[in-house]
Amino acid sequence: MLRWLIGGGREPQGLAEKSSVQTIGEEQIQNPYTELLVLKGHQDIVRFLVQVDDCRFASAGDDGIIFLWNAQTGEKLYELHGHTHKITAIAPFSSSDVTEEKTDLIITASADRTVIVWDCTTGRQVQKVSCFHSTVKCLTVLQRLNVWLSGGSDLCVWNRKLDLLCKTSHLTDAGISALVELPKNCVAAAVGKELIIFRLSASNNESEGWNVLEVKRLVDHQDNISSLVSVNDLTFVTGSHVGELIVWDALDWTKQASECNFWDSSVHPDVQPEIKLSQSPNETSVQHLTSDEECVFAAVGKGIYVYNLQMKRVIACQRTAHDSSVLHIEKLPNRQLISCSEDGSVRIWELREKQQLPAEPVPTGFFNMWGFGRANKQANQAAKKMQENTPMYFLELVGDLIGHSSAVQMFLYFGELGLATCSADHLIILWKDGERESSLRSLTLFKKLAQNGDLQLRL
């Protein structure tokens, strides 16, 4: 059972009867998060969480305020005011200059068409830029080049002091919705249905400065690109609003593989089919992508899918992982996934290998009379060989975290410190390992008793 420290929960009664979503009982023996701590401060939807270091993180959302928190204690460290409209993007930016003392910074962009750099140690505003012609929708830091990029109606390149190094010409009114770093000083920008590859170049002669050049446009998607993720130095992946997933070569930008049938039960026969007259965009949209280099994990509509990059196919899925659209998904170190949804739930899944069933015997009788036996035998042997060489997996629900009363936007995983989630209910929840927290409290109590005993002996 969950031990509530602050806050309230939602009432999930009746959901199981209305949908095919898996449920799990109160005895969640594989779910360590049995304690939670609710952090209050925001006055509107909390959309973003970003990790500053091993024990600090920042939160931001529609109230335009940024909070810095201690992930261990839940203590509010700083409340940062400077924006007048909602936050649209946030990114960490740690100093990489060996001549300077390391400083932890964060960059925030807002619908007020400003970008601010904050010092996480002091909570002070370092710099502010107000020269944007449109809202900055995404921020990407290129640590190796010690620059950062802002994406809106154009792509801008900035140094740490917020000097504009170079920019592209106006792209579209819709602008850049996502950015991902590629090798050889390149970046991929999602602009509507198109994926534009830009290359950054820095001259050794400071008078010539920097330049950003468009080198290629990829037009393989049929609808707007909704998610981008870098797998490694060789591969990156994109997803669109109509359920397309495309695997790209990060060096020559060619298409390596694609998956466009997430919702088609004939492609994933292990899943119970759903009878629907049509698919709405929310049911097929690729909301979020993440990767562990071996697989890509996709949040598609209400479901989550595991796409193996070597096999170039989906190896496991839950088509109705939640009652509403899945907004964020992450892979944990121990073959587990965490997903969160518009329905207010946060769920833990474990990727497990299926037990292989023996191949069916070769049919005899009527088919042998007409000469089909040999062909069936060959086909059966081929199927059996493929089955033996291809492991099958499934996603098992092992934890259901009930705490938020509205859409959970995203989360951060802090290892032994637990999990942080943010929501449209204006709250942030720290989910804690109950056994670990109990042990820490016992240890603290033991130390206090030991100190008191030592003090009494001295007296």
Secondary structure, DSSP 8 states (H G I E B T S, - for coil): --EESS------TTHHHHS------S--TT--EEEEEEE---SS-EEEEEE-SSSEEEEEETT--EEEEETTT--EEEEE---SS-EEEEEEEE---TTS---EEEEEEETTS-EEEEETTT--EEEEE---SS---EEEEETTTTEEEEESSSEEEEETT--EEEE-----SS---EEEEETTTEEEEEETTEEEEEEEEE-SSTTT-EEEEEEEEE---SS-EEEEEE-SSSEEEEEETTS-EEEEETTT--EEEEE--TT-TTTSTTS-----S---HHHH-EEEEEE-SSEEEEEETTEEEEEETTTTEEEEEETTSSSS-EEEEEE-TTSEEEEEETTSEEEEEEEEE-----------THHHHTT-HHHHHHHHHHHHHHHHHS--EEEEEEEEEE--SS-EEEEEE-GGG-EEEEETTS-EEEEEEHHHHHHHHHHHHHHHHHHHHHHHHH-
